[in-house]
Each structure stands twice: as structure tokens, then as C-alpha cells.
Amino acid sequence: MPTVSRKGEAMPSSPIRKLVPFAENAERAGKKVFYLNIGQPDIHTPEVAQRAIKEADVPVLAYSHSAGFASLRAGLSEYYHSKNLRVTSEEIIVTTGGSEALLFTFGSAMDEGDEVIIPEPFYANYNGFATASGVKVIPVESNIENGFALPPVSAFEAAITPKTKGIMICNPGNPTGYLYSKEELNQLKAIVLKHDLFLIADEVYREFTYDGADHYSILGIEGLEEHAIVVDSFSKRYSMCGARIGCLVSKNRHFMATAMKFAQARLSPPTYAQIASEAALKTPQSYFDTVNTEYVERRNVLVDGLNSIDGVFCPKPKGAFYAVAAFPVESAEHFAEWLLSEFDHNGKTLMMAPAAGFYAKPELGRQQARLAYVLNVEDLKECIEIVRHALQVYPGTIK
């Protein structure tokens, strides 16, 4: 019998979807399941994007340019200019989601066996993309006690080896919601310039910052022009996760020319999704203002509610729409399974993502879980009561 690849065997399972069979069984048993495990917003996709698809007249569904529609790249350039980021169309490659942009980044910047340093916890699929590319993730630990702030410079310095090719961050962060300050980004700038590394930033949650905090892009930091690589996406910004359109942005011409070879190998991004994405760029600022106001209310309900439960600690994130909470249990994964398989409160339960899957070191995050505040306020209030009652009867609750 033929065997599968060692690379395939090494590919990690998604902690975000790992408990789906338990949720499906719970629903078959008649329970209402609230899904806080995945960042699928319930916010409506902008009408202008939906209308563009309905009205599109495409007699031949042909390949586009491998870098994406010229008009879409021009629109993205204008978008970045509106954020005071001087990005040209030639510095953008449209990709099939931010995921493909990450794969292009690893393939273009790193060889098999090279290393990338990432503060943990981090978006679990980074591990998968790295494994698929033969790249080794070197984690540096951030802590829930200080809200997952940037680890000290000494931790990054200690992690650098001759095989290190870059440092990667998510800003604002998934799973933590942490928003890096300008000072923290300048600390990273000093490290990558000192060691001649790439600085890769996943900035897909750029629009979602709260409490008056500003987002600082690495594209706007002087001196990083040859080092900065940004991964971006339409999925969360415009609530268009199913469109699968993202982009790769860098001023490093050699890097972009290399990434273009990967883009040409897959021919082109999807046509209808590009049509919708180009239209989405015309979404008025009022849409984001309304969405951000909603997310702030949801965040406050979730985080304040969790912190009102005995033994639970959840730092308040300043961006994205995720929070990581520590629970008074030995295993948050077992607790999450138990919530779905053994518990309900008035016929309802919830699904969350055990945080251990967002850490590279297996001993970390065992008592933590990520919750996405992508449901309406009333549903989130019900979720808080579900957790409160569950911890009172869960056999593994630490008193």
C-alpha cells in the first residue's frame, strides 16, 4: 500500500475546527450551539460588493493577470494611500486569500530548513503553511498576564540562528487581539536591520482597532523598505471570508519578482471574487465606523462577562475580534469537548477554540481558549451564562 508523505503526516490539525464533530453531535442531539471558535463574522458583506457580482457581465470567465486585475491593484494602492502608506500597484500581488500570500512569502523568502521567529500564541495555520514550505517556526513566548505584549528583545535575540530568515507578527493579533505599538514595531525594526532579516506582518485586521488606539503598519516605517512584507486580506475587513481574496505587499523588488513566479504557477486569482473585492474598496467609512462600534460593544460584553466569572481571566484586546481567556481547569481542550458532549444550559452550549493549538510549545496554553466575538450581543450574553453555569458543575474545575 502506498504511504503518504512525512510532510503530510507532520501537518498540524486545525484547533479552530478540531472540535467540529463534537458540535455536530451536539446539534444532532437537539442542542443549540453558539460558535465562538472561528472568526466568521455575522456582519453583512457590503452591499456594493454583492451588487457587483449580481451585475457582472462576464461572457468568458477567463484567467486574469497572475498579479490580479490591474484595476484591483490600482484600487488597493489608493486604499493604502488613504492610510498614508505609499504603495504602488507594482508592489502588490493579489492572492487567493491571505493564506496564499503567506505561502508565497514562505516560498519566496525561505528555503527548506530555514527558520522564522513568531511570538506565540499565533494563528495556528502559520504552523501549517510553514510545514508545507519546509520552514521551521521558532516561537518566542508572550504572556496573558500583560495582555500578550511583544516579548523582550532579548528573547528574539536568543532565538536567532544562522538559519533565521525573518520575524513574523500578526497586528492586530489572532488569537490574542493584541495591537502592537509604534515603539514595539521599532524594536522589531532594530532587530531585523541588525541581523538582515525580513519582517513579515499579517495586517488583515488593520481596520479593527478600539479605544482610540492607532494601527501602525510596517509599510510606513522608514528604513524597512527592503525588509517589510505585508500579508493582507479582504476576508475580515469586508466580511467576505468566502471570496478568498488577499494580497501580498512589499517594496523589495527581488522578493516580489520571486513571489510572482509562484503567482504565475497557479495562473490567477478567482475572477468573480476579484470583481467583488474591487467593488468592496468603494465601501464608505461609515460601514467601518458602524462595524467597529458593534465590535467594541461585543468585546466589552464578552471580556467583562468572562472576568466576572470566578477563576476566569481575560485581558481586554485592542484590536481584531478575538480574546484569549484562562479558565480554572487543567485542560481547556477537555472542557471545550465536555461543553459540547456533556453539557447544556437551557438546551444551549458553545464551541470555543482551545488555545494550546495556537502555541508551538506543547506545555503552553493548556488552560486557555480563544473566543471570537463574532455573534450579536444577546448571544454573547447567553454564552457568558453558559460558561458560568458550566464551570460550576464541570468535574475538572479547579476550586
URDA-V830965 format. One record per helix or strand of 2 or more residues. SS is the DSSP state (2 for helix, 1 for strand). FROM is the first residue (numbers start at 1). LEN is the number of residues. Records with the same first field share a line. If there is no record, write none. Layout:
# URDA-V830965
SS: FROM-LEN ; FROM-LEN
This chain:
# URDA-V830965
2: 6-5 ; 20-9 ; 47-9 ; 70-13 ; 89-3 ; 97-13 ; 125-9 ; 144-3 ; 153-7 ; 182-14 ; 218-3 ; 241-3 ; 253-13 ; 271-10 ; 285-23 ; 332-10 ; 355-4 ; 377-17
1: 32-4 ; 92-4 ; 115-6 ; 136-6 ; 164-7 ; 198-5 ; 228-6 ; 246-5 ; 313-2 ; 322-5 ; 348-4 ; 353-2 ; 368-5
